């Protein structure tokens, strides 16, 4: 790779990373707020766990909108380009998050409050459904074949980066405010901060050039007018592999970063800072290790690294809760950190691995649809199922078994997939069964 090309890919990576960090900040901010304050402010009940469960239901609504966003953004991303859709997704996400910061609560407007909150959550989910596929694609399609795993892993860092930022802001507010002040108005600050972050993200994202792979396909009339139809007709197997591969990654992530906040406060009666600090430190380590897993996938393959993460997560799901039960802050931090590092082994190679499953003409659609359909079956319900299992059995063992079951599904999907390390994204012919020449 020449110095000029290196500078170009570095610019694209930076823009994608900053943009995805901002969008995940918005999305995860809701997750943390649902665990900490939304139950009390928008769904007041006599049972704290019931209020939290209702708050997580609106959290799940955001996931229901993600496949719709993936379809819409994927369709136009495969027809008019990746860049325009990435700018639009950032505007939608930032606008809905800022609006949450000025919402009236249940005490002020009654049932209208949770309705408005749910509608804004739908907009968030719709925007994120189109963001992820476009962000990883524009990097994958700018980078070279030999180092795609490394370069494409950087937008993946936006998830822990956004979570890190959201958790850090909440942790600072929790440490500097009384519980009463935080519940009254302090929780609004991080939502309003999103407006400033969006302006920064737009300025950076507008300076990025369109994907050269897409431009080449467009020049050669290799695009399609109906990418959704073509995905399900010719690339259905890749969609199923994408869905299955995300099950363990999605579920484990939300158990570690969202359910932990519920469990340490409601189950262990610890201050919310115990969970927030664990997620904060774990996310920092997670951020740093994701590119290392992506780099390793360039050397030994996508599947071996991904399989290590899925199998390791299945084993860690039991140790994770045993360590939380010690109520020792250092041990709780270690539990979350190791769990997130294992998650990174799945998340690091994921962007390149999924991008390499689809031809250029339907890549945005295929990646978005497969990735976001799995978000309903996995991420949307993970905190809900975890809270419900804990509430029903009074034990975390069923939660661990739930994570293990998802890891088994992911291992099966990975074993059914082909290794794609080093493949060219310019090729419009995929040899995998279920694909045909474009």
KAURRA-V661499 format. One record per residue. N is the residue number from 1. RES is the residue in one small letter. D_FIRST is the distance of its C-alpha to the first C-alpha in whole Angstrom. Layout:
n->{N:N}
res->{RES:RES}
d_first->{D_FIRST:D_FIRST}
This chain:
n->{1:2:3:4:5:6:7:8:9:10:11:12:13:14:15:16:17:18:19:20:21:22:23:24:25:26:27:28:29:30:31:32:33:34:35:36:37:38:39:40:41:42:43:44:45:46:47:48:49:50:51:52:53:54:55:56:57:58:59:60:61:62:63:64:65:66:67:68:69:70:71:72:73:74:75:76:77:78:79:80:81:82:83:84:85:86:87:88:89:90:91:92:93:94:95:96:97:98:99:100:101:102:103:104:105:106:107:108:109:110:111:112:113:114:115:116:117:118:119:120:121:122:123:124:125:126:127:128:129:130:131:132:133:134:135:136:137:138:139:140:141:142:143:144:145:146:147:148:149:150:151:152:153:154:155:156:157:158:159:160:161:162:163:164:165:166:167:168:169:170:171:172:173:174:175:176:177:178:179:180:181:182:183:184:185:186:187:188:189:190:191:192:193:194:195:196:197:198:199:200:201:202:203:204:205:206:207:208:209:210:211:212:213:214:215:216:217:218:219:220:221:222:223:224:225:226:227:228:229:230:231:232:233:234:235:236:237:238:239:240:241:242:243:244:245:246:247:248:249:250:251:252:253:254:255:256:257:258:259:260:261:262:263:264:265:266:267:268:269:270:271:272:273:274:275:276:277:278:279:280:281:282:283:284:285:286:287:288:289:290:291:292:293:294:295:296:297:298:299:300:301:302:303:304:305:306:307:308:309:310:311:312:313:314:315:316:317:318:319:320:321:322:323:324:325:326:327:328:329:330:331:332:333:334:335:336:337:338:339:340:341:342:343:344:345:346:347:348:349:350:351:352:353:354:355:356:357:358:359:360:361:362:363:364:365:366:367:368:369:370:371:372:373:374:375:376:377:378:379:380:381:382:383:384:385:386:387:388:389:390:391:392:393:394:395:396:397:398:399:400:401:402:403:404:405:406:407:408:409:410:411:412:413:414:415:416:417:418:419:420:421:422:423:424:425:426:427:428:429:430:431:432:433:434:435:436:437:438}
res->{x:x:x:x:x:x:x:x:x:x:x:x:x:x:x:x:x:x:x:x:x:x:x:x:x:x:x:x:x:x:x:x:x:x:x:x:x:x:x:x:x:x:x:x:x:x:x:x:x:x:x:x:x:x:x:x:x:x:x:x:x:x:x:x:x:x:x:x:x:x:x:x:x:x:x:x:x:x:x:x:x:x:x:x:x:x:x:x:x:x:x:x:x:x:x:x:x:x:x:x:x:x:x:x:x:x:x:x:x:x:x:x:x:x:x:x:x:x:x:x:x:x:x:x:x:x:x:x:x:x:x:x:x:x:x:x:x:x:x:x:x:x:x:x:x:x:x:x:x:x:x:x:x:x:x:x:x:x:x:x:x:x:x:x:x:x:x:x:x:x:x:x:x:x:x:x:x:x:x:x:x:x:x:x:x:x:x:x:x:x:x:x:x:x:x:x:x:x:x:x:x:x:x:x:x:x:x:x:x:x:x:x:x:x:x:x:x:x:x:x:x:x:x:x:x:x:x:x:x:x:x:x:x:x:x:x:x:x:x:x:x:x:x:x:x:x:x:x:x:x:x:x:x:x:x:x:x:x:x:x:x:x:x:x:x:x:x:x:x:x:x:x:x:x:x:x:x:x:x:x:x:x:x:x:x:x:x:x:x:x:x:x:x:x:x:x:x:x:x:x:x:x:x:x:x:x:x:x:x:x:x:x:x:x:x:x:x:x:x:x:x:x:x:x:x:x:x:x:x:x:x:x:x:x:x:x:x:x:x:x:x:x:x:x:x:x:x:x:x:x:x:x:x:x:x:x:x:x:x:x:x:x:x:x:x:x:x:x:x:x:x:x:x:x:x:x:x:x:x:x:x:x:x:x:x:x:x:x:x:x:x:x:x:x:x:x:x:x:x:x:x:x:x:x:x:x:x:x:x:x:x:x:x:x:x:x:x:x:x:x:x:x:x:x:x:x:x:x:x:x:x:x:x:x:x:x:x:x}
d_first->{0:4:7:8:6:6:10:11:10:12:15:15:15:18:20:20:21:24:25:25:27:29:30:31:33:35:35:36:38:41:40:41:44:45:46:47:49:49:52:54:54:53:55:58:59:62:59:56:54:55:54:51:51:51:49:46:47:46:43:43:43:40:39:41:39:36:36:37:35:32:34:34:31:29:32:31:27:27:29:28:24:23:23:27:28:26:28:31:31:30:34:36:35:35:39:40:39:41:44:45:45:48:50:53:54:57:59:59:59:59:58:56:54:52:52:50:47:47:46:43:42:42:40:37:37:36:34:32:32:30:27:26:25:23:21:20:19:17:15:15:14:12:9:8:10:10:10:12:15:14:13:16:18:18:20:22:23:25:28:29:28:30:33:32:33:36:37:37:39:42:42:43:45:47:47:48:51:54:53:56:54:50:52:54:51:48:46:46:44:40:41:42:39:36:37:36:32:32:32:29:27:28:27:24:23:24:22:19:18:19:17:15:16:20:20:19:22:24:24:25:28:26:27:31:34:35:32:34:36:34:32:35:36:33:31:34:33:30:31:34:31:30:33:34:31:31:35:35:32:34:37:36:34:37:40:38:38:40:43:43:44:47:48:48:50:53:53:53:54:51:50:47:46:45:43:41:40:39:37:36:35:34:31:30:29:28:25:24:24:22:19:20:21:18:16:19:19:15:17:21:21:22:25:26:25:27:30:30:30:33:35:35:35:39:40:39:41:44:43:42:45:47:45:46:50:50:50:48:46:43:44:43:40:39:40:37:34:34:35:32:30:31:30:26:26:27:25:22:21:23:21:18:21:23:21:20:24:24:23:22:25:27:24:25:29:28:26:29:32:31:30:33:36:35:35:39:40:38:37:40:43:42:43:46:47:46:49:51:51:52:54:56:56:56:53:49:50:49:46:45:46:44:41:41:42:39:37:39:38:34:34:36:33:30:32:33:29:27:24:20:18:15:16:15:16:17:19:23:25:25:27:28:32:33:30:31:29:28}
